[in-house]
Structures are given as C-alpha cells and as structure tokens.
C-alpha cells in the first residue's frame, strides 16, 4: 500500500491531468460548434449573395423592359424603385418583428444543435 503523501501526490497528478484534458476537450467542442455555425452561415450567405446578384440582373432587365413599354427607359427604373419601396415599408412595419424572431431562432437552434451533437 502506498504511503499517504504518495497517494495524495498521485491524486493531485490525476486531478491535474483530468482538468487539463477536460479543458482541452471543452476548447475543442467550442471550436467545433463555432466552426459548424460559421460555415453554415457562410454557405447560406454565399447562396444569398448569388441569389441577390441574380435578382439585380433580373430587375435591370425588367426595368429596361418596362422602360421600353412606357416610352422612357428611366420610367422602368422608377416603377421598380417605387415597387421595392412599398415592399420595404411592408416588411418594416408588418413583418419586422416576425423576421427578427425567425433569424434569431435559426441562429440559436444552429448553436444548440451543434452543441448537442458534440455531447454524443
């Protein structure tokens, strides 16, 4: 049987090793969660930017077509500007809180989903 000082020394050494391992594991879990959430957001942002570029080119085409239909090219751009202004007012006054809630729930769910997968 070991003497009490050696037993305590062994216990402290094991506790130290355990705490270092737990700390490193926690860092790796946090890194995995952060990486998964960030990559998900980056991929979705890339898709969103690509879709936004499509919409810009598409809207320029619609504006030019409307301008030709009404006789002046700038009429088409003014009509589209008024249309998007109306949509932005609608989104701001009627759907602002709903959209904010949806986006925050998405981010929170992504973080907790990744955290739950790390525990397994």
VOSEKE-149053 format. One record per residue (C-alpha): residue in one letter; x, y, z; residue number from 0. Coordinates in steps of 0.02 Angstrom, whole numbers, plus 32768, in hexadecimal, padded with zeros to 4 digits. Layout:
+----+------+-------+------+-----+
| aa | east | north |   up |   i |
+----+------+-------+------+-----+
|  A |    X |     Y |    Z | NUM |
...
+----+------+-------+------+-----+
//
This chain:
+----+------+-------+------+-----+
| aa | east | north |   up |   i |
+----+------+-------+------+-----+
|  X | 8000 |  8000 | 8000 |   0 |
|  X | 803D |  80AF | 7FD5 |   1 |
|  X | 8068 |  812B | 805A |   2 |
|  X | 7FF0 |  81BF | 8075 |   3 |
|  X | 8063 |  8243 | 8025 |   4 |
|  X | 8078 |  81D8 | 7F88 |   5 |
|  X | 7FBE |  81B6 | 7F82 |   6 |
|  X | 7F95 |  8270 | 7F8B |   7 |
|  X | 801B |  8297 | 7F0B |   8 |
|  X | 7FD3 |  8215 | 7E95 |   9 |
|  X | 7F24 |  8258 | 7EB2 |  10 |
|  X | 7F5A |  830C | 7E8D |  11 |
|  X | 7FB6 |  82D2 | 7DF1 |  12 |
|  X | 7F1A |  8276 | 7DB2 |  13 |
|  X | 7EAB |  830B | 7DDC |  14 |
|  X | 7F22 |  837E | 7D7F |  15 |
|  X | 7F24 |  830B | 7CE8 |  16 |
|  X | 7E67 |  82FF | 7CEC |  17 |
|  X | 7E4F |  83BB | 7CF6 |  18 |
|  X | 7EC9 |  83DA | 7C65 |  19 |
|  X | 7E72 |  8356 | 7BFC |  20 |
|  X | 7DC6 |  839C | 7C26 |  21 |
|  X | 7E00 |  844C | 7BFC |  22 |
|  X | 7E48 |  8413 | 7B54 |  23 |
|  X | 7DAA |  83B1 | 7B2D |  24 |
|  X | 7D3F |  844A | 7B55 |  25 |
|  X | 7DA9 |  84B5 | 7AE3 |  26 |
|  X | 7D97 |  8436 | 7A56 |  27 |
|  X | 7CDB |  842B | 7A6E |  28 |
|  X | 7CCB |  84E8 | 7A6B |  29 |
|  X | 7D38 |  84EF | 79CF |  30 |
|  X | 7CD0 |  846A | 7978 |  31 |
|  X | 7C2D |  84C2 | 79A3 |  32 |
|  X | 7C70 |  856B | 796A |  33 |
|  X | 7CB5 |  8522 | 78CA |  34 |
|  X | 7C14 |  84C7 | 789F |  35 |
|  X | 7BA9 |  8560 | 78BF |  36 |
|  X | 7C20 |  85D3 | 7860 |  37 |
|  X | 7C2C |  855F | 77C9 |  38 |
|  X | 7B70 |  854B | 77C3 |  39 |
|  X | 7B5A |  8608 | 77C6 |  40 |
|  X | 7BE3 |  8622 | 7743 |  41 |
|  X | 7B96 |  85A3 | 76CC |  42 |
|  X | 7AEA |  85F0 | 76E1 |  43 |
|  X | 7B36 |  869D | 76C7 |  44 |
|  X | 7B88 |  8663 | 7625 |  45 |
|  X | 7AE2 |  8621 | 75E6 |  46 |
|  X | 7A8E |  86C2 | 761A |  47 |
|  X | 7B10 |  872E | 75C1 |  48 |
|  X | 7AFF |  86C6 | 7523 |  49 |
|  X | 7A43 |  86D4 | 752A |  50 |
|  X | 7A52 |  8790 | 7548 |  51 |
|  X | 7AC0 |  87A2 | 74AE |  52 |
|  X | 7A3F |  8742 | 744A |  53 |
|  X | 79B6 |  87B6 | 748A |  54 |
|  X | 7A1B |  8852 | 745E |  55 |
|  X | 7A36 |  8819 | 73AB |  56 |
|  X | 7983 |  87DE | 739C |  57 |
|  X | 7941 |  8885 | 73DF |  58 |
|  X | 79AD |  88E6 | 7365 |  59 |
|  X | 795F |  887F | 72DA |  60 |
|  X | 78AF |  88A0 | 731B |  61 |
|  X | 78D4 |  8959 | 732F |  62 |
|  X | 7915 |  8965 | 727D |  63 |
|  X | 787D |  8906 | 723B |  64 |
|  X | 7805 |  8976 | 729E |  65 |
|  X | 7863 |  8A0F | 7260 |  66 |
|  X | 784C |  89D8 | 71AC |  67 |
|  X | 7793 |  89B6 | 71CD |  68 |
|  X | 7777 |  8A64 | 7215 |  69 |
|  X | 77E4 |  8AC2 | 7199 |  70 |
|  X | 7872 |  8AFB | 720A |  71 |
|  X | 78F6 |  8A86 | 7251 |  72 |
|  X | 78FC |  8ADE | 72FA |  73 |
|  X | 7841 |  8AC1 | 7314 |  74 |
|  X | 7864 |  8A08 | 732A |  75 |
|  X | 78E5 |  8A2A | 73B1 |  76 |
|  X | 7871 |  8AA4 | 7409 |  77 |
|  X | 77E3 |  8A26 | 7407 |  78 |
|  X | 7852 |  899E | 7451 |  79 |
|  X | 7898 |  8A16 | 74D3 |  80 |
|  X | 77E7 |  8A42 | 750A |  81 |
|  X | 77B9 |  8989 | 750F |  82 |
|  X | 784E |  895E | 757E |  83 |
|  X | 782F |  89F4 | 75EC |  84 |
|  X | 777D |  89B5 | 760A |  85 |
|  X | 77BF |  8907 | 7631 |  86 |
|  X | 7841 |  894D | 76AA |  87 |
|  X | 77BC |  89B0 | 7707 |  88 |
|  X | 7750 |  8915 | 7712 |  89 |
|  X | 77E1 |  88AD | 7754 |  90 |
|  X | 7816 |  8931 | 77D0 |  91 |
|  X | 776D |  8957 | 781C |  92 |
|  X | 7715 |  88B0 | 7810 |  93 |
|  X | 7799 |  8827 | 780D |  94 |
|  X | 782F |  8874 | 7868 |  95 |
|  X | 7814 |  881C | 790E |  96 |
|  X | 77E5 |  8779 | 78BB |  97 |
|  X | 7881 |  8777 | 784E |  98 |
|  X | 78F0 |  87A8 | 78E1 |  99 |
|  X | 78A8 |  871C | 794A | 100 |
|  X | 78BF |  869C | 78BD | 101 |
|  X | 7975 |  86CB | 78A1 | 102 |
|  X | 79A0 |  86C9 | 795A | 103 |
|  X | 794B |  8620 | 7970 | 104 |
|  X | 79AE |  85DC | 78DC | 105 |
|  X | 7A55 |  8612 | 7925 | 106 |
|  X | 7A2A |  85D3 | 79D3 | 107 |
|  X | 79EE |  852B | 798F | 108 |
|  X | 7A8D |  8519 | 7929 | 109 |
|  X | 7AF8 |  8538 | 79C3 | 110 |
|  X | 7A96 |  84BF | 7A31 | 111 |
|  X | 7A8A |  843B | 79A9 | 112 |
|  X | 7B48 |  843E | 7995 | 113 |
|  X | 7B5F |  843D | 7A52 | 114 |
|  X | 7AEF |  83A4 | 7A64 | 115 |
|  X | 7B4D |  8346 | 79DC | 116 |
|  X | 7BF2 |  8369 | 7A37 | 117 |
|  X | 7BB2 |  8315 | 7AD5 | 118 |
|  X | 7B92 |  826F | 7A7E | 119 |
+----+------+-------+------+-----+
//
